Amino acid sequence: MKKTLALLMTLCMIFAVCAVSASAEPITLTYAEVNPIEGTVVGDVALAFKEKLEELSGGDIVVDIQASGVMGDEKTVLANILGGDTSVDIVRISAFALNQYGAVKSVFLTLPYVFTSEDHYWNFVESDLAKEMLAESKEVGLPFNGLAYGEEGFRHFFSKVEIHTIDDLKGLKIRVSDDPIMTGMVKGLGAAFTPVSFGELYTSLQTGVVDAAEQPITNYLSNSFQEVAPYLLKDGHTLGTIELIATDNCLSKLSDEQKAMVQEAADYAMQVCKESVTEKQEEAAKTLVEKGCTIIEVEDKTPWQEATKSVLEENIAGMEDIYEQIMALQ
């Protein structure tokens, strides 16, 4: 009798655990992306992250991608997180966005003409230095964790008027991210920085509030900027470095095993990024030409490097050793 009772109790416990497991809701992580998913490198990153994490977790974690700036632009999303907002869990940011929040080493990811090629950048991504820089956000007390680096291709200027030389930029109103590095670069080139949110950029170009802006070529196309600014100057002033971050609130919802899955999914997504970035850029360039966009190549970047040299020197002061490490990875 006692053995029978013990067996029944054991079976009841098993059924209870199974019932709880069966009724448990999956954890939903909201993923914020300012650009469209279709046709963009960052879109491929978002979809790869979602696919891999949901696969690894067996459906226990679901990724809800909110793209095209639905959650706000990068600056707004980061400011909201710092203010205690918990509506976003995973964010794809431009790596230099952390400069203003004390992650000083990330300055190297936006300085003009630091990375000489995309191979140079990926050598950095796979280095110990990259891991050190990803950890900086937590070291300075920010409420999120750096997961992985990737890139969208080199960033180029696009404009309402044809540009061939630095002199052609002088006096133009240019929209760049409101960041000392980017605004300093525009000033060095003799143009005027005009602050405009990314969501208002198309209209601002259309109405003449700004004359020019800059983005990787895939984002230029996916946001249809060629319709209002049909001249693309391929100067490649900076590489469009990106980073995936996970908020502290996000990670607090996960077990250690699930946190490891998030990291694995982020690493996987950036490998997809590495494979897709070249193809996406080539496809975008071909489509832009078909749409009537004028693409202008900068054959000699030396004058551009000289014009922005002071921005580089001012921002690596005291961190020259890191700059040397990065340049040694070419």
N, C-alpha and C positions, 0 to 999 in steps of 0.2 A: 504493500500500500504506500509506504513512504517513498519507495523508488518510483512508483507511478505518479505520485503527487509531485515529486521533484522534477520528473520528466515533463509533466504538464506545465509546471511553473517555468521551466527553461524554454519550452515551446512558446508560451505566452510572451516571454521577454523577447524572443526572436521576432515574433509577429509584430510586437510593439515597435521594435527598432525598425523593421522593414516598413511599417506603416508611416513612421515619422520620416524616414528617408524618402519614401515615395511621395509624401505630401510637401516636402521641403521645396521652397521656391529657389530657382537659380539666382545667383548674385548677378545683378546687372551693373556693368561699368559703362559710364557715359564717356565717349571719346569725342573731343572737340577738335575740329579742323576748320580753318578759316577759308580754305579754297574748295572748289568743287571736287568731287570724287572722280568724275569721268574725265579721262584724258590727262590726268596729272600724276606726277611721281608721288606726291604726298597722298593722293588717292589710293595708289597701289600699296603704299605703306599701311594706310588705315585698314584696307581690306585684308592684307596679309596678316596683320596683327590680330584682327578679329577671327579670321579663319583658324589660325594656329592656336590661339588661346582657347577658343571654343572646342577645338579638337583635343587639346591636351587635357582640358578639364572634363571632358566627356559630357559637355553641356551644362556643367554645374556653374559655369561662368558664361554670361552672355554679354557681348560688346555692342552697345548702341551707338553707332556713329552719327554724330551731328555735324554735318559739313556745311560748306558755303557760309560760314560765319554765323550760323544760327545761334550759337552760344556767345557771340561777340567776337571782336578781333582779338589778336593775341594779347595785346596790352590790357584790354578790358578783362579777359579771362584770368590773366595772371593777377591783376589787381584784385579781382573778386576772390580768388583763392587766398591771397594774403589777408583779405578782409574777413575770412572765415566762411566763405561760401563753399558749400559741399555739393553743388549740382553737377560738377565735372570731376571725373576721376583720372582720366588719361588725356594729356594734351600734347599735340604736336606743335612745337614752337620753333621759331628761328633761333638758333643757338645763341645769337648775340643778345636776345631779349633779356637774358639774365644779368647783363653787364650792370644795369642800373640798380640791381638788387644786391650788389656786393659780391657776386661771383666774378671776380676780376679776371680770372684766367680765361674766361670765355671771350674776352676781348680779342684774342688771337683768331677767333673764328669769324670775325667780321672786318678785320683790318684790310685795307685795300692791297691787292697784289701780294698777299702772303703765300697762298697756295699757287704753285706754278702750273699744276695740272690736276685733273681728278684722280689720277693714280697717286700723286703726292698726297692728296687729302686722305685717300683710303689707307695709305701707309700709316698716316697719323691715327685714323680710327682704330686700327688694329694694334696700336702701340699701348704701352703702359701709361704713357702720358695722357692719352685719351681717357683711360679709366680714372686717373687722378683728377682730371678736369670734370668728369661726370659726377664725381663725389663731392665737388666743391659746394653745390647748392645746400647739401645737408650740413656741411662743415660750417657754413656761415649762418645756419639757423633758418633756412627757408623751409616752408611746410610741404616740400615735395622732394622726390628722389629722381635723379637723372638715370635713365634706363639705357639709352643707346643713341649714337650719332648716325646721321645719314646725310644726304645732300640732294638738292634739286637741280644741280647744274650751276654754271656760272651765271651771275646776275648781270643784266645789260640795261642800258638806258633805252627808253622808247619815248617818242615825242610826236607833237603835232606838226613840227617843222623838221626839215631834213638837217641832220647833223653829221659832220665828217671829222671835225677837229675840236680841240678844246675851246678854241676861239668861238665856235658856233654855240657853245653852251653859255657863254657870258651873258648875264642878264636874264636868262630863262628862269622861270619859277618851277622848281623841281620838287616833287613829293618823294620823300624817302621816309623810312621809319624815324620816329622822333627819338633819336639816339645820338649821343655826342660824336660817335665815330662816323656815322653816316652823314650827319649834318656838317661835320668838319670836312668830310670828303667833298661834299657839294660846294662848300665855301672855297676850298682849295682849287676847285675847278672853275671858280669865278661865277658860279650860278647862285641863285637865291633859294634857300630852303623854304618851302611852303607847307605847313602842317595840314594834312587832310587824312581822315580815317580811311582805312582800306575799303570799307563798304561804300564810301562816298567818292572813291577815286574815279570811277567811270564817268559819273556826272560832272565831276570837277574838271576832267579833261575835256569833256564835251562842251562845257560852258566857258572854258578858258580861265578858270580859277587857277589851274596849273597848266604848264606847257609840256611837262615831261614827268616821267617817273621811272622806276626800275623794278625789274622782277626777273626771275629765271624765265626762259623762253616758253616753257610749258604753261606757266601761270599767266603769262602775257596772252597766250592764245585762249586758255580755258576761261578766262574772264572777259574775253572779247575786246580787250583793250585796243587791238589793231583797228577796230571800227572808228575809234575817236583819236587814235595816235598811231598812224600807219607807218611810222619810220622807226626801225629797230637798229640801234647802234651796238654791234657786238664788241663791246670793250672789255667785258669780263672783269669788272672792277673788284668784285668779291665773289666768292663761291657761296652758293645758297645752302649753307650748312643748316641742318635741322637736328632737332633733339626730341626724343620722347621722354616725357616726365610722368610720374605717377604721384598723385597727392598723398599726403599722410593719411587723410581720411579714407582714400581708396585702399591703402595697404592695411589699415586697421580692420577692414572687413574680411581680410583673407587670412587663411592659415599659412604657415611657413611653406608648405608644399605648394599652395596656390600662388604665393609670392614668387616662388621659383619658376612657376609656369608663366607668369607675367613677364619675367625677365627673359625667359627662353623665347616667348612670342615676340618680344621687342627685338631681340637679336636676329630672329628669323626675318622679321619685317624689314630690317635694315639690309639684310643680304638680298632680299627681293628688290629693295631700293637700288642697291649697287648694280644689279643685273638689268634693271629697267630704265635707269636714268639716261643712258646713251641713246637707246632706242626711242624713248619718248621725245628727246630733244630733236633727233633727226626727223621724226614724224611731224613734230610741231613746225619745224623750219619749212618742210615741204608744203604743209598745209597753209602756212602763212603766205608763202609765195603765190600759191594758187588763189588765195583770197586778195591778192593785190598789194600785200605788204612789201615795203622796200627794206631789204636787209643790207646793212652797210658794215663791212668788216674793218676792224682796226688792225692794220698790219704791224705797226710799231707802237708798242705800249710804253716805250721809254718816257716820252713827254708826260704821259698820264701818271706814271710812277713818280716822276720828279715833282709834279704838281701836288701830289698827295703825300709826299715824303714826311712832311712835318706831322701829319696825323699819325703816321706809323711811329715816328720817333717819340712823340709825346706819350703815346699809350703803352709803349713797351718799357718805359723808364722803370728801372728796378726789377724788371723781369726779362732782361736780355738773355738770360740763360734758357728760358723757355722758348724764346724766339729762335735761338740757335739750335735747340733740339728739334723744333719743327722743320727748320730749313735743312737739317741733316737727314731728314726722312725723304728727300726728293729721290 
